[in-house]
Amino acid sequence: MRIEYDGGGFLGYQRQKDPAIPTVQGLLEDICSEVLDEPVTVVCAGRTDAGVHATGQVVHVRTESARPLDTLVRALVRNAHGRIGVRHAWEAPPWFHARHSASRRTYQYHLLVAATPRPVVAQRAWHYSREIDFDLLQSEGAALLGRRDFRAFCSGGEDLKHYFRTIHRLEWRRLAPGAASPSYLVERLPLWHLEIEADAFLPRMVRMLVATLVDVAAGRRPPGTAARVLRGRDARQASAPAPPQGLCLVRVDYPPACRVPPPGAPQWGEPSARR
């Protein structure tokens, strides 16, 4: 399933030992297990932190149940009470894995550069009150492209086997009203967004990258800081993670064999152009 959720209502994706803690995985598993009449585990393409949103998260469930796909989806949408939405669902081949089969993930980070807060985007952007050099913001990020050891931009990944990730694209853009964006959300707002695409990400990697780049562009740290921190491989030299509400997982891509269900397999909803 390709799902979306507002991270503000959850303490992250991963289920916690205390069932009272609201998590995306906990809610998904509770609903799916009840509908399918068996305990299931819901695996995601990328675990999001507390407060981080998703519009293109991909999850998979392995089940022996014969319940129709649309029955599961409709029950999930109904019982989630608006906290989780399903955009597309399909029966995948047995070897499909939401995380291991994925080839790329894309996140967006929204930044509001203004002297005063703007409540209409407060839950979707980081309000930053200092002036920013956006040319420097983009050029500083160029040093992070390619396959590199990103342990300096990782928090909480001590058990990882390696810290190498490949950033394919890192672009900052000014948002403007358009067909995909209601004008009242972006009109006359100094709202920027970063789109970053990589094979995978380390824990809090995007938020630490964003904070470091913004600190440089605001004059709080000297140009070249991102490259120096990267070479130093010391997370203490990176800036503290940017606030979670500005971050959103927008797309997960898969190899061609994974992009469509097998011939004749049930589907629900509309598949995206890229998954």
C-alpha positions as CSV (number, residue, x, y, z in Angstrom):
1,M,0.0,0.0,0.0
2,R,1.1,3.5,-0.7
3,I,-0.2,5.6,2.3
4,E,-0.1,9.1,3.7
5,Y,-0.3,10.5,7.2
6,D,0.2,13.6,9.3
7,G,3.1,12.9,11.6
8,G,1.9,15.4,14.2
9,G,-0.5,12.8,15.6
10,F,2.1,10.1,15.9
11,L,5.3,9.5,17.9
12,G,7.0,8.1,14.8
13,Y,6.3,5.2,12.5
14,Q,7.8,2.3,14.5
15,R,5.6,0.5,17.0
16,Q,6.6,0.9,20.7
17,K,6.5,-1.5,23.5
18,D,3.8,0.6,25.2
19,P,0.6,0.1,23.1
20,A,-0.7,3.5,24.4
21,I,2.0,5.3,22.5
22,P,0.5,6.4,19.1
23,T,2.6,5.2,16.2
24,V,1.8,4.7,12.5
25,Q,2.8,1.0,12.6
26,G,0.8,0.4,15.7
27,L,-2.4,1.7,14.2
28,L,-1.8,-0.1,10.9
29,E,-1.1,-3.4,12.6
30,D,-4.0,-3.2,15.0
31,I,-6.5,-2.5,12.2
32,C,-5.0,-5.0,9.7
33,S,-4.8,-7.8,12.2
34,E,-8.5,-7.3,13.2
35,V,-9.7,-7.3,9.5
36,L,-7.5,-10.2,8.5
37,D,-8.2,-12.3,11.6
38,E,-4.5,-12.9,12.2
39,P,-1.6,-11.0,13.7
40,V,0.4,-9.2,11.0
41,T,3.5,-7.1,10.8
42,V,3.4,-4.0,8.6
43,V,6.8,-3.2,7.1
44,C,7.5,0.3,5.7
45,A,9.9,1.6,3.1
46,G,11.4,4.1,5.5
47,R,10.7,4.7,9.2
48,T,9.7,8.3,9.9
49,D,10.5,10.1,13.2
50,A,7.9,11.6,15.5
51,G,6.3,14.6,13.8
52,V,7.5,13.7,10.3
53,H,4.8,13.5,7.6
54,A,4.4,11.2,4.6
55,T,2.4,11.4,1.3
56,G,4.2,8.5,-0.4
57,Q,5.1,6.0,2.2
58,V,5.0,2.4,1.0
59,V,4.2,-0.6,3.3
60,H,3.6,-4.3,2.9
61,V,1.8,-6.9,4.8
62,R,2.2,-10.7,4.5
63,T,-1.0,-12.6,5.2
64,E,-2.7,-16.0,4.7
65,S,-6.1,-14.4,4.8
66,A,-8.4,-14.6,1.8
67,R,-10.1,-11.3,2.6
68,P,-10.4,-9.2,-0.6
69,L,-8.0,-6.3,-1.0
70,D,-10.7,-3.7,-1.2
71,T,-12.2,-5.0,2.1
72,L,-8.9,-4.5,3.9
73,V,-8.3,-1.0,2.4
74,R,-11.8,0.3,3.1
75,A,-11.7,-1.0,6.7
76,L,-8.3,0.6,7.2
77,V,-9.5,4.0,5.9
78,R,-12.7,3.8,7.9
79,N,-11.1,2.7,11.2
80,A,-8.1,5.0,11.0
81,H,-10.6,8.0,11.2
82,G,-8.6,10.2,8.9
83,R,-5.2,9.6,10.6
84,I,-4.0,7.4,7.7
85,G,-5.0,7.5,4.1
86,V,-4.5,4.9,1.4
87,R,-3.6,6.2,-2.1
88,H,-2.9,2.9,-3.8
89,A,-3.0,-0.8,-2.9
90,W,-2.0,-3.9,-4.8
91,E,-1.2,-7.6,-4.4
92,A,2.6,-7.9,-4.8
93,P,4.7,-10.9,-5.7
94,P,6.0,-13.0,-2.7
95,W,9.5,-11.6,-3.0
96,F,8.4,-7.9,-2.8
97,H,9.7,-6.1,0.3
98,A,8.7,-2.5,1.0
99,R,12.1,-1.5,2.3
100,H,14.6,-3.9,0.7
101,S,13.1,-3.8,-2.8
102,A,13.1,0.1,-2.8
103,S,15.7,1.7,-5.0
104,R,15.2,5.4,-4.0
105,R,13.4,7.6,-1.5
106,T,12.5,11.2,-1.9
107,Y,11.9,13.7,1.0
108,Q,10.8,17.3,1.0
109,Y,11.7,19.8,3.7
110,H,9.7,23.0,3.9
111,L,11.3,26.2,5.2
112,L,9.5,29.4,6.0
113,V,11.9,32.4,6.1
114,A,10.0,35.2,7.7
115,A,10.3,37.7,10.6
116,T,7.1,36.4,12.3
117,P,5.4,33.0,12.3
118,R,2.6,32.2,9.8
119,P,0.1,29.8,11.5
120,V,-1.3,28.5,8.2
121,V,1.9,26.6,7.6
122,A,3.2,26.2,11.1
123,Q,2.6,22.4,11.1
124,R,4.2,21.9,7.7
125,A,7.4,24.1,7.8
126,W,10.3,25.2,9.9
127,H,9.9,28.9,10.7
128,Y,13.3,30.6,10.4
129,S,13.5,34.3,11.2
130,R,17.1,35.1,10.0
131,E,17.9,36.2,6.5
132,I,19.2,33.4,4.3
133,D,21.5,33.4,1.2
134,F,19.7,30.9,-1.0
135,D,22.5,30.7,-3.5
136,L,24.8,29.7,-0.7
137,L,22.2,27.2,0.5
138,Q,22.2,25.4,-2.8
139,S,26.0,25.5,-3.4
140,E,26.7,24.3,0.1
141,G,24.5,21.3,-0.5
142,A,26.3,20.4,-3.7
143,A,29.2,19.0,-1.7
144,L,26.9,16.3,-0.4
145,L,26.0,14.7,-3.7
146,G,27.2,11.2,-4.6
147,R,28.0,8.1,-2.5
148,R,29.6,9.1,0.8
149,D,29.9,8.1,4.4
150,F,27.2,10.2,6.1
151,R,27.9,9.1,9.7
152,A,28.4,12.7,10.6
153,F,24.8,13.4,9.7
154,C,23.3,10.5,11.7
155,S,21.7,10.4,15.1
156,G,20.7,7.1,16.7
157,G,22.1,4.7,14.2
158,E,24.9,3.1,16.3
159,D,23.8,-0.4,15.3
160,L,24.1,0.2,11.5
161,K,26.5,-2.0,9.5
162,H,27.7,1.0,7.4
163,Y,26.9,4.7,6.9
164,F,27.4,5.0,3.1
165,R,24.4,6.4,1.2
166,T,24.1,7.9,-2.3
167,I,22.4,11.3,-2.7
168,H,21.3,11.6,-6.3
169,R,19.6,15.0,-6.1
170,L,19.5,17.9,-3.7
171,E,17.5,21.0,-4.8
172,W,16.1,24.0,-3.1
173,R,13.2,25.8,-4.7
174,R,10.9,28.7,-3.9
175,L,7.2,27.5,-3.7
176,A,4.7,29.4,-5.8
177,P,1.0,29.1,-6.3
178,G,0.0,26.6,-8.9
179,A,-2.4,23.8,-9.8
180,A,-0.9,21.5,-7.2
181,S,-0.8,24.1,-4.4
182,P,-3.7,26.2,-3.0
183,S,-2.7,29.8,-3.4
184,Y,-3.6,30.7,0.1
185,L,-0.9,28.4,1.4
186,V,1.9,29.9,-0.6
187,E,0.9,33.2,-1.9
188,R,3.2,36.0,-0.6
189,L,4.8,33.5,1.8
190,P,8.6,33.2,1.7
191,L,8.3,29.4,1.6
192,W,11.1,27.3,0.3
193,H,11.4,23.6,0.0
194,L,14.3,21.2,-0.3
195,E,13.8,18.0,-2.4
196,I,16.4,15.4,-1.7
197,E,16.5,12.0,-3.4
198,A,18.8,9.1,-2.3
199,D,19.0,5.4,-2.3
200,A,18.3,5.4,1.4
201,F,18.7,7.7,4.5
202,L,20.3,7.3,7.9
203,P,18.3,8.2,11.1
204,R,17.7,12.0,11.2
205,M,20.0,12.4,8.2
206,V,17.8,14.8,6.3
207,R,17.0,17.0,9.3
208,M,20.7,17.3,10.3
209,L,21.7,18.1,6.7
210,V,19.0,20.8,6.5
211,A,20.0,22.4,9.8
212,T,23.7,22.5,8.8
213,L,23.0,24.0,5.4
214,V,20.6,26.6,6.8
215,D,23.1,27.6,9.5
216,V,25.7,28.2,6.8
217,A,23.3,30.1,4.5
218,A,22.3,32.3,7.5
219,G,25.9,33.2,8.4
220,R,25.9,31.2,11.6
221,R,28.6,28.9,10.2
222,P,31.3,29.5,7.5
223,P,30.9,28.3,3.9
224,G,32.3,24.8,3.4
225,T,31.1,23.5,6.8
226,A,29.0,20.7,5.3
227,A,32.0,19.3,3.4
228,R,34.2,19.6,6.5
229,V,31.6,17.9,8.8
230,L,31.2,15.1,6.2
231,R,35.0,14.5,6.1
232,G,35.2,14.6,9.9
233,R,32.7,11.8,10.4
234,D,31.7,13.2,13.8
235,A,28.0,13.9,14.4
236,R,28.8,16.3,17.1
237,Q,30.1,18.7,14.5
238,A,26.8,18.8,12.6
239,S,24.0,21.2,13.5
240,A,21.2,19.8,15.7
241,P,18.4,18.3,13.6
242,A,15.9,20.7,12.1
243,P,12.3,20.5,13.5
244,P,10.4,17.4,12.3
245,Q,7.2,19.1,11.1
246,G,9.0,20.5,8.0
247,L,9.9,17.0,6.7
248,C,7.7,14.8,4.5
249,L,8.4,11.5,2.7
250,V,6.9,12.1,-0.7
251,R,8.0,9.2,-2.9
252,V,9.5,5.7,-2.9
253,D,10.8,4.3,-6.2
254,Y,11.2,0.6,-7.1
255,P,12.8,-1.2,-10.0
256,P,10.6,-1.8,-13.0
257,A,9.7,-5.4,-11.9
258,C,8.2,-3.9,-8.7
259,R,6.3,-1.0,-10.2
260,V,3.2,-2.8,-11.2
261,P,1.3,-5.8,-9.7
262,P,1.7,-9.1,-11.5
263,P,-0.8,-9.6,-14.4
264,G,-4.3,-10.1,-13.0
265,A,-3.4,-9.2,-9.4
266,P,-6.0,-7.1,-7.6
267,Q,-5.4,-3.3,-7.3
268,W,-7.2,-0.5,-5.4
269,G,-6.9,3.2,-6.2
270,E,-4.7,4.8,-8.7
271,P,-1.0,3.9,-9.0
272,S,1.5,6.8,-9.2
273,A,3.6,7.5,-12.2
274,R,6.7,6.6,-10.2
275,R,6.9,4.3,-7.2
